[in-house]
């Protein structure tokens, strides 16, 4: 038995480096949420945000149980059911337009009594499974054309179109970039790559003119001109950068970050938890946190390289890409080097759908690792 693994059942072994990394990130996330909302506790306001770190623990437990199920069931069963669960995800995205709860001008959530969930979050995993299934079934080795990749592009484009209509630009970008990373596993003809490059130049202006909402455009213009609207669309990014700068080398101390404690940092529990962490723990703490995320992404590639089939490899790459793009966008927008698009930091940002989805995905990664 290898030293970095623990025996599980019938030759399966728990990937301890992966498990410990997940536990470390989730634990730091709960501690950071306590700090992010401590201003409300100190003010005696027990309602609202004050207890969300407790809710986060509940969601981590629920997500952890589902992750265990996702890890224990042989992933080849998920391969056989991939298109069916993908179809169910598409239906749930359609139901958003019928049953959706409008929050901040967007209909992304389905509310059933007191329970609310975001189908687009779960769709990220379902798209990875569907594209992995396609690559597994079509195992050709010669370079492919865009026509050859049309099924995978359709599997991606349909949910992206539905998510964009909610509207949710951030989730759409994550889905596209995650699938793009998975498709990088296959060879693509040079002419097709040139076509994709041309589309990458032509499509954004069309999105800008016809599909993007005014508030989405304002976020991008404020990113391009940070000094132009500090009290409007640029407020979030400005306060986030200030908080990160306050942290310095070693931070201001746990629950001592002034931008957070004095209420200047908006959405500190959802969109900008990294700014809270950086202000509390400084560059040193941020380096440790980002190191954990880097390890998680690199380990996913390692698992993919040892997978016994193409489906497992594609799933591992897809989950690793999902963690990478979420982290890159969230940290990038907190540092002001990317526009604010409302993408969560994995296992750090508050949100039931986000936490549960990410843990299920990591459970699938554990599944592939246990059977490599």
Buried (B, 14 or more C-beta within 10 A) or exposed (E): EEEEBEEBEEEBBBBEBBBEBBEBBBEBBBBBBBBBBBBBBEEEEEEEBBBBBEBBBEBBEBBBEBBEEBBBEEBBEBBEEBBEBBEBBBEBBEEBEEEBBEEEEBBBBBEEEEEBBBBBBBBBBBBBBBBBBBBBEBEEEEBBEBEBBEBBBEBBBBBBEBBBBBBBBBBBBBBBBBBEBBBEBBEBBEEBEEBBEEEEEEEEEEEEEEBBEEEBBBBBBBBEEEEEBEEEBBBBBBBBBBBBEBBEEEBBEBBBBEBBBEEBBBBBBBBBBBBBBBBBBBBEBBEEBEEBBBBBBEBBBBBBEEBEBBBBBBBBBBBBBBBBBBBBBBBBBBBBEBBBBBBBBBBBBBBBBBBBBBBBBBBBBBBBBBBB
